[in-house]
């Protein structure tokens, strides 16, 4: 029997695997939440499949998205990354990722866990979409965006934040007919 997925997953094997195993699964690991937020920022203006296809190259280029290591990147690292054809070579996004690592580390040093911070916006429980409509952004994603921006994060507009919330399971927006919807109802 063929699995019925959300329409956006299409037939690309990488997209289907991402949909089936990752998208919408509640992510509670601080480092992974930060990695996904940074990758969503790189996705701005591009398609997510482009980022998925480059994800392993991003991980190699950004030291496995280890915030401590990325926070120590220098101008020489920015130039190295600008020359890396495996990633999206957008200087502002590269610089924002390095700054984002420093912000992540600063939060941790102040005793603030990034995962606890992220999940506090939904009281620790995934929100449930209606299975029919999928907004590009919500009042909540706008509020989270505003808070992230106030902390100094870049490329975290309300649409990017909502896509990140979906990807990391803070909201379950699987379609009503999708085989993953009920499994992730929470």
C-alpha positions as CSV (number, residue, x, y, z in Angstrom):
1,X,0.0,0.0,0.0
2,X,1.4,3.4,-1.0
3,X,1.8,6.0,1.7
4,X,-0.2,9.2,1.3
5,X,2.0,12.2,2.1
6,X,1.6,15.9,2.3
7,X,1.6,17.3,-1.3
8,X,4.8,19.3,-0.9
9,X,6.9,16.2,-0.4
10,X,6.3,15.3,-4.1
11,X,8.2,12.2,-5.3
12,X,11.8,13.2,-4.8
13,X,13.3,10.5,-2.6
14,X,15.2,12.9,-0.4
15,X,12.2,15.1,0.1
16,X,10.0,12.0,0.9
17,X,12.6,10.7,3.4
18,X,12.8,14.1,5.1
19,X,9.0,14.3,5.2
20,X,8.6,10.8,6.6
21,X,11.4,10.8,9.2
22,X,12.0,14.4,10.2
23,X,9.5,17.1,9.3
24,X,7.1,17.8,12.1
25,X,8.8,15.5,14.6
26,X,9.2,17.4,17.9
27,X,12.9,18.2,18.2
28,X,14.1,18.8,21.8
29,X,17.8,19.0,21.2
30,X,19.1,22.6,21.6
31,X,21.9,22.2,19.0
32,X,19.6,20.6,16.5
33,X,17.0,23.3,16.9
34,X,19.7,25.9,16.3
35,X,21.0,24.1,13.3
36,X,17.5,24.0,11.8
37,X,17.0,27.6,12.5
38,X,20.2,28.5,10.7
39,X,19.4,26.2,7.7
40,X,15.9,27.8,7.5
41,X,17.7,31.2,7.3
42,X,19.9,29.9,4.5
43,X,16.7,28.7,2.7
44,X,15.3,32.3,2.5
45,X,14.7,33.0,-1.2
46,X,15.4,29.4,-2.2
47,X,13.6,26.1,-2.1
48,X,14.0,23.8,0.9
49,X,15.0,20.9,-1.3
50,X,18.1,23.0,-2.3
51,X,19.1,23.2,1.4
52,X,18.4,19.5,1.9
53,X,20.6,18.6,-1.0
54,X,23.4,20.7,0.5
55,X,22.8,19.8,4.2
56,X,25.8,17.5,4.5
57,X,28.0,20.1,2.9
58,X,26.6,22.7,5.3
59,X,27.4,20.4,8.2
60,X,30.9,19.9,7.0
61,X,31.5,23.6,6.4
62,X,30.0,24.7,9.7
63,X,31.8,22.1,11.9
64,X,28.8,20.0,12.4
65,X,26.8,23.0,13.5
66,X,28.7,22.9,16.8
67,X,27.8,26.3,18.2
68,X,31.1,26.6,20.2
69,X,33.2,25.9,17.1
70,X,31.1,28.1,14.8
71,X,31.2,30.9,17.4
72,X,35.0,30.9,17.1
73,X,35.0,31.3,13.3
74,X,36.9,34.3,12.0
75,X,36.9,36.5,9.0
76,X,39.2,33.9,7.4
77,X,36.4,31.3,7.9
78,X,33.9,33.6,6.3
79,X,36.2,33.8,3.2
80,X,36.6,30.0,3.3
81,X,32.9,29.5,3.4
82,X,32.4,32.1,0.6
83,X,34.6,29.8,-1.6
84,X,32.7,26.6,-0.7
85,X,30.6,25.5,-3.7
86,X,28.8,22.9,-1.5
87,X,26.8,25.5,0.4
88,X,24.8,28.7,-0.3
89,X,27.5,31.3,-0.5
90,X,25.6,34.3,0.8
91,X,27.9,36.4,2.9
92,X,25.1,37.9,5.0
93,X,23.8,34.5,5.8
94,X,27.2,33.1,6.7
95,X,27.9,36.0,9.0
96,X,24.4,35.6,10.5
97,X,25.1,32.0,11.3
98,X,28.4,32.8,13.0
99,X,26.7,35.5,15.0
100,X,23.8,33.1,15.7
101,X,26.3,30.6,17.2
102,X,27.7,33.4,19.5
103,X,24.1,34.3,20.6
104,X,23.4,30.6,21.3
105,X,26.5,30.3,23.4
106,X,25.7,33.6,25.2
107,X,22.2,32.3,26.1
108,X,23.7,29.0,27.4
109,X,26.3,30.9,29.4
110,X,23.5,32.9,31.1
111,X,21.8,29.6,32.0
112,X,19.2,29.7,29.3
113,X,18.7,26.5,27.4
114,X,17.9,27.1,23.7
115,X,15.4,24.2,23.5
116,X,13.6,25.3,26.7
117,X,13.5,28.9,25.2
118,X,12.1,27.6,21.9
119,X,9.5,25.3,23.3
120,X,8.3,27.9,25.9
121,X,6.5,29.7,23.1
122,X,4.1,26.6,22.7
123,X,4.1,25.7,26.4
124,X,6.2,22.6,25.5
125,X,3.4,21.0,23.5
126,X,3.2,20.9,19.7
127,X,0.4,23.0,18.2
128,X,-2.0,21.2,15.9
129,X,-2.7,22.7,12.5
130,X,-6.2,22.0,11.0
131,X,-4.8,19.7,8.4
132,X,-6.3,21.7,5.6
133,X,-4.8,25.2,5.6
134,X,-1.1,25.9,6.1
135,X,-0.3,29.6,6.8
136,X,3.0,31.1,5.7
137,X,3.2,32.8,9.1
138,X,1.1,33.3,12.2
139,X,0.9,35.8,15.0
140,X,3.0,33.4,17.1
141,X,5.7,33.1,14.5
142,X,5.7,36.9,14.3
143,X,6.1,37.1,18.1
144,X,9.0,34.5,18.1
145,X,10.6,36.3,15.2
146,X,10.4,39.6,17.1
147,X,12.0,38.0,20.2
148,X,14.8,36.3,18.2
149,X,15.5,39.6,16.4
150,X,15.6,41.5,19.7
151,X,18.2,38.9,20.8
152,X,20.3,39.7,17.7
153,X,19.4,36.8,15.4
154,X,19.2,37.5,11.7
155,X,17.2,35.8,8.9
156,X,14.5,35.0,11.4
157,X,11.4,36.7,9.9
158,X,7.9,35.4,10.7
159,X,7.8,33.1,7.6
160,X,11.2,31.6,8.2
161,X,10.3,31.1,11.9
162,X,7.0,29.4,11.0
163,X,8.8,27.0,8.5
164,X,11.2,26.2,11.3
165,X,8.4,25.6,13.8
166,X,6.9,23.1,11.3
167,X,10.2,21.4,10.6
168,X,11.0,21.0,14.3
169,X,7.6,19.8,15.3
170,X,6.5,22.9,17.3
171,X,3.5,22.8,15.0
172,X,2.0,19.7,13.3
173,X,1.0,20.9,9.9
174,X,0.8,17.5,8.2
175,X,-2.2,17.4,5.9
176,X,-5.3,15.7,7.1
177,X,-4.8,12.8,4.6
178,X,-1.1,12.4,5.4
179,X,0.0,9.2,7.1
180,X,2.2,11.2,9.5
181,X,-0.4,13.5,10.9
182,X,-1.9,11.2,13.6
183,X,1.5,9.7,14.6
184,X,2.7,13.3,15.4
185,X,-0.5,14.5,17.0
186,X,1.3,14.4,20.4
